[in-house]
């Protein structure tokens, strides 16, 4: 009786081992990889799946960007696109009160097997600062596929006008949605919706002068007479036909000079003369009986006073309209 029971137990164990062997062969037959190798392979495949997923997401973003470009691009025919866009630019220049203006276009540059065409335009003219801001506002309010590549702005001597020189690039795509006219897409890059939000703050300050926050004056200081020299600032170093010059701006009277070496100017009732110019660095000016070395942003009472070949720095808080005080510094 005991022998039969043992035989039954052995038979059960044998059947179990056979079942486990069959299951192992079913799952891993023909695969000689170890468990560690299987784990590594699984991790590699998981990483590849994640990378492919990122590529799919990137492709989706690129597809959206391409669709956006196709809506904003100039028409597929580059010649027609150039004509339409040039007319649009002329209209924009005119509505922004530019005068003595020209709008021209260069040759059409085709790229990447005619996948797109880049067209360059040049705008030149004169306008007041507020009108330049209006032009920029209208330009970026349009959602066309264009950009301002270069921009040059400088004051016109003896006038409140600015001389403006712009290089603009626009793209024509063979797959553009609009085939015979410019896109009507609105621009999405402006932070404010009203022109006044841009024009008013810019026009209120001098665009070409170094910004200086207003100081809190005491009642006694406010009673002191205003020194015109403290309102005359060096606002730029330029080169005209190879000759170094400086820009001097009298903010109190709204007057500007473009001065070279040896040229004179009058601020208040006192005369001054430019003696030497170190381009883009400093200028030596003789004014009110003193020689001073000034840098960009200095007024005529700042900079460095030159006496007997020695230079002495002048602090802004020590400036005074009284020349006797200057002699004591």
C-alpha positions as CSV (number, residue, x, y, z in Angstrom):
1,X,0.0,0.0,0.0
2,X,2.9,2.4,0.8
3,X,4.6,1.5,-2.5
4,X,1.5,2.4,-4.5
5,X,1.3,5.8,-2.9
6,X,4.9,6.6,-3.6
7,X,4.4,5.6,-7.2
8,X,1.5,7.9,-7.5
9,X,3.5,10.8,-6.1
10,X,6.4,10.1,-8.5
11,X,4.0,9.9,-11.4
12,X,2.5,13.3,-10.4
13,X,5.9,15.0,-10.2
14,X,6.9,13.5,-13.5
15,X,3.8,14.8,-15.2
16,X,4.4,18.3,-13.7
17,X,7.9,18.4,-15.0
18,X,6.8,17.3,-18.4
19,X,4.2,20.1,-18.4
20,X,6.7,22.8,-17.4
21,X,9.1,21.6,-20.1
22,X,6.3,21.8,-22.7
23,X,5.4,25.3,-21.5
24,X,9.1,26.4,-21.7
25,X,9.4,25.0,-25.2
26,X,6.2,26.8,-26.2
27,X,7.3,30.2,-25.0
28,X,11.1,30.1,-25.7
29,X,11.6,27.5,-28.4
30,X,14.1,28.7,-31.0
31,X,15.2,31.8,-28.9
32,X,18.7,31.4,-27.4
33,X,18.8,34.8,-25.7
34,X,19.3,35.0,-22.0
35,X,16.9,36.8,-19.7
36,X,19.3,39.8,-19.4
37,X,19.5,40.0,-23.2
38,X,15.7,39.9,-23.5
39,X,15.5,42.8,-21.0
40,X,18.0,44.8,-22.9
41,X,16.2,44.2,-26.2
42,X,12.9,45.2,-24.6
43,X,14.5,48.5,-23.4
44,X,16.0,49.2,-26.8
45,X,12.7,48.6,-28.6
46,X,10.9,50.8,-26.0
47,X,13.4,53.6,-26.7
48,X,12.9,53.2,-30.5
49,X,9.1,53.4,-30.1
50,X,9.5,56.6,-28.0
51,X,11.9,58.1,-30.7
52,X,9.4,57.3,-33.5
53,X,6.6,58.9,-31.4
54,X,8.7,62.1,-31.1
55,X,9.3,62.0,-34.9
56,X,5.5,61.7,-35.5
57,X,4.8,64.6,-33.2
58,X,7.5,66.7,-34.8
59,X,6.1,65.9,-38.3
60,X,2.7,67.0,-37.0
61,X,4.1,70.4,-35.9
62,X,6.0,70.8,-39.1
63,X,2.8,70.1,-41.1
64,X,1.0,72.8,-39.1
65,X,3.8,75.2,-39.8
66,X,3.8,74.4,-43.5
67,X,0.1,74.9,-43.6
68,X,0.5,78.3,-41.9
69,X,3.2,79.3,-44.4
70,X,1.0,78.2,-47.3
71,X,-1.8,80.5,-46.1
72,X,0.5,83.5,-45.7
73,X,2.8,83.0,-48.7
74,X,2.8,85.2,-51.8
75,X,1.1,83.6,-54.9
76,X,2.9,80.7,-56.6
77,X,3.9,82.8,-59.7
78,X,6.9,84.8,-58.5
79,X,6.5,87.5,-61.1
80,X,2.9,88.1,-60.2
81,X,3.8,87.9,-56.5
82,X,6.5,90.6,-56.9
83,X,4.1,92.9,-58.7
84,X,1.3,92.5,-56.1
85,X,3.6,92.9,-53.1
86,X,5.3,95.9,-54.5
87,X,1.9,97.6,-55.0
88,X,1.0,96.8,-51.4
89,X,4.3,98.3,-50.2
90,X,3.7,101.5,-52.1
91,X,0.2,101.8,-50.6
92,X,1.7,101.2,-47.1
93,X,4.4,103.8,-47.6
94,X,1.8,106.3,-48.9
95,X,-0.7,105.7,-46.1
96,X,2.1,106.2,-43.5
97,X,2.9,109.7,-44.8
98,X,6.3,109.0,-46.2
99,X,7.6,111.5,-48.8
100,X,10.4,111.5,-51.3
101,X,9.9,107.8,-51.3
102,X,10.8,104.9,-53.7
103,X,9.9,101.3,-53.6
104,X,12.0,99.0,-55.8
105,X,12.5,95.2,-56.2
106,X,15.6,93.2,-57.0
107,X,15.8,89.9,-58.9
108,X,13.8,86.9,-57.8
109,X,16.0,84.3,-56.1
110,X,14.7,80.7,-56.5
111,X,15.8,78.1,-53.9
112,X,15.7,74.4,-53.2
113,X,14.6,73.2,-56.7
114,X,11.9,75.8,-56.9
115,X,10.3,74.9,-53.6
116,X,10.1,78.6,-52.8
117,X,11.2,82.0,-54.3
118,X,12.7,84.8,-52.2
119,X,11.9,88.3,-53.4
120,X,13.8,91.3,-52.0
121,X,12.4,94.9,-51.9
122,X,14.0,98.2,-51.0
123,X,12.0,101.1,-49.4
124,X,13.6,104.5,-49.1
125,X,12.0,107.7,-48.0
126,X,11.6,110.4,-45.3
127,X,9.1,110.5,-42.5
128,X,8.6,111.7,-39.0
129,X,9.2,109.2,-36.1
130,X,5.5,108.7,-35.5
131,X,4.9,107.9,-39.2
132,X,7.8,105.3,-39.1
133,X,6.1,103.7,-36.1
134,X,2.8,103.6,-38.0
135,X,4.5,101.9,-41.0
136,X,6.0,99.3,-38.7
137,X,2.7,98.7,-37.0
138,X,0.9,98.2,-40.3
139,X,3.7,96.0,-41.7
140,X,3.5,93.6,-38.8
141,X,-0.3,93.7,-38.6
142,X,-0.3,91.9,-42.0
143,X,0.2,88.2,-41.8
144,X,2.1,87.9,-45.0
145,X,5.2,85.7,-45.2
146,X,7.6,88.6,-45.1
147,X,10.2,90.2,-42.9
148,X,12.3,93.4,-42.6
149,X,15.8,92.1,-43.3
150,X,17.7,95.4,-42.7
151,X,16.6,98.8,-41.4
152,X,18.5,102.1,-41.3
153,X,17.1,105.3,-39.8
154,X,18.9,108.6,-39.3
155,X,17.9,112.2,-38.6
156,X,17.7,114.7,-41.5
157,X,19.8,117.7,-40.7
158,X,17.7,120.8,-39.9
159,X,14.4,118.9,-40.0
160,X,12.3,116.7,-37.8
161,X,12.2,114.1,-40.5
162,X,14.0,110.8,-40.5
163,X,15.7,109.2,-43.5
164,X,14.5,105.6,-43.7
165,X,16.1,102.8,-45.6
166,X,14.6,99.3,-45.5
167,X,15.4,96.0,-47.1
168,X,12.4,93.6,-47.0
169,X,12.2,89.9,-48.0
170,X,9.0,88.1,-49.0
171,X,8.5,84.4,-49.9
172,X,6.4,82.9,-52.8
173,X,5.5,79.2,-52.4
174,X,4.3,76.9,-55.3
175,X,1.8,75.5,-52.8
176,X,0.5,78.9,-51.6
177,X,-3.3,78.9,-50.9
178,X,-3.8,82.3,-52.4
179,X,-3.1,82.0,-56.2
180,X,-3.9,85.4,-57.7
181,X,-3.8,87.9,-54.8
182,X,-2.1,88.6,-51.5
183,X,-3.1,86.7,-48.4
184,X,-5.6,88.3,-46.0
185,X,-4.1,86.5,-43.0
186,X,-3.7,88.8,-39.9
187,X,-0.4,89.1,-38.2
188,X,0.1,87.3,-34.9
189,X,3.3,88.9,-33.6
190,X,2.1,92.2,-32.1
191,X,1.5,92.4,-28.4
192,X,-0.8,95.4,-28.5
193,X,-3.8,95.9,-30.9
194,X,-3.8,99.7,-31.0
195,X,-1.3,101.9,-32.9
196,X,-1.3,104.5,-30.1
197,X,0.1,101.9,-27.7
198,X,3.3,101.9,-29.7
199,X,3.5,105.3,-31.2
200,X,2.8,107.5,-28.2
201,X,5.5,106.1,-25.8
202,X,8.1,106.1,-28.6
203,X,7.4,109.6,-29.9
204,X,7.4,111.1,-26.4
205,X,11.1,110.3,-25.9
206,X,14.0,111.2,-28.1
207,X,14.6,108.1,-30.2
208,X,18.3,109.0,-30.8
209,X,19.3,110.2,-27.3
210,X,20.5,108.1,-24.4
211,X,17.6,107.6,-22.0
212,X,18.1,109.1,-18.6
213,X,15.4,108.7,-15.9
214,X,14.2,111.9,-14.4
215,X,15.7,112.7,-11.0
216,X,13.6,113.7,-8.1
217,X,14.4,117.3,-7.5
218,X,14.1,119.1,-4.2
219,X,12.3,122.4,-4.0
220,X,15.6,124.3,-3.6
221,X,17.0,122.6,-6.7
222,X,14.0,123.4,-8.7
223,X,14.4,127.1,-7.9
224,X,17.9,127.1,-9.4
225,X,18.2,128.6,-12.9
226,X,18.3,125.9,-15.6
227,X,21.7,125.6,-17.3
228,X,21.2,125.1,-21.0
229,X,24.5,123.2,-21.3
230,X,23.1,120.4,-19.1
231,X,20.4,119.9,-21.8
232,X,22.9,119.6,-24.7
233,X,23.9,115.9,-25.2
234,X,26.3,114.1,-27.4
235,X,23.9,111.6,-29.1
236,X,26.1,110.0,-31.8
237,X,29.4,109.4,-33.5
238,X,29.1,109.2,-37.3
239,X,31.3,109.2,-40.4
240,X,30.3,111.3,-43.4
241,X,32.4,110.8,-46.6
242,X,35.2,109.5,-44.5
243,X,35.1,112.4,-42.1
244,X,34.4,111.8,-38.4
245,X,31.5,113.9,-37.0
246,X,29.4,114.0,-33.8
247,X,25.7,114.6,-33.2
248,X,24.9,117.2,-30.6
249,X,21.3,117.6,-29.5
250,X,20.0,120.6,-27.5
251,X,16.9,119.1,-26.0
252,X,15.7,122.3,-24.4
253,X,15.4,124.1,-27.8
254,X,14.9,121.0,-30.0
255,X,18.0,121.8,-32.0
256,X,20.5,119.3,-33.5
257,X,24.0,119.7,-35.0
258,X,26.2,117.4,-37.0
259,X,29.7,118.7,-36.3
260,X,33.2,118.0,-37.5
261,X,36.5,119.1,-36.1
262,X,36.8,122.9,-36.0
263,X,33.1,123.5,-36.3
264,X,31.3,125.8,-33.8
265,X,27.9,125.7,-32.1
266,X,26.0,127.9,-29.7
267,X,24.1,126.7,-26.6
268,X,22.2,129.3,-24.6
269,X,24.4,132.4,-25.1
270,X,27.7,130.6,-25.1
271,X,29.7,129.3,-28.0
272,X,31.6,126.1,-28.3
273,X,34.0,124.4,-30.8
274,X,34.8,120.8,-31.6
275,X,38.5,120.3,-31.2
276,X,39.2,116.6,-31.7
277,X,37.1,113.5,-32.4
278,X,38.0,109.9,-31.6
279,X,35.5,108.0,-33.8
280,X,32.9,106.0,-31.8
281,X,34.7,106.9,-28.5
282,X,35.0,110.5,-27.4
283,X,35.2,114.1,-28.5
284,X,37.1,117.1,-27.0
285,X,34.9,120.2,-27.0
286,X,35.9,123.7,-25.9
287,X,32.8,125.4,-24.3
288,X,32.3,128.2,-21.9
289,X,36.1,128.6,-21.4
290,X,36.8,125.0,-20.6
291,X,38.0,122.0,-22.6
292,X,36.1,118.7,-21.9
293,X,36.4,115.2,-23.1
294,X,32.8,113.9,-23.7
295,X,31.5,110.4,-24.5
296,X,28.2,109.2,-25.9
297,X,25.4,110.4,-23.6
298,X,27.4,113.1,-21.8
299,X,26.1,116.7,-21.7
300,X,28.3,119.8,-22.0
301,X,28.7,119.9,-18.2
302,X,29.8,116.3,-17.8
303,X,32.8,114.3,-19.0
304,X,36.4,115.1,-18.1
305,X,37.7,118.7,-17.7
306,X,41.2,119.2,-19.2
307,X,43.4,121.8,-17.4
308,X,47.0,122.3,-18.1
309,X,47.3,119.0,-19.8
310,X,45.6,117.2,-16.8
311,X,42.1,115.6,-16.9
312,X,39.7,115.7,-14.1
313,X,36.5,113.7,-14.0
314,X,33.3,115.7,-13.4
315,X,30.5,114.0,-11.5
316,X,26.9,114.8,-12.6
317,X,25.8,116.0,-9.1
318,X,28.7,118.5,-9.1
319,X,27.7,120.2,-12.3
320,X,26.7,123.8,-12.1
321,X,25.6,126.5,-14.4
322,X,28.1,128.9,-12.6
323,X,31.5,128.8,-14.4
324,X,33.2,129.9,-11.2
325,X,32.1,126.7,-9.5
326,X,33.6,124.8,-12.4
327,X,36.9,126.5,-11.8
328,X,36.9,125.4,-8.2
329,X,36.5,121.7,-9.0
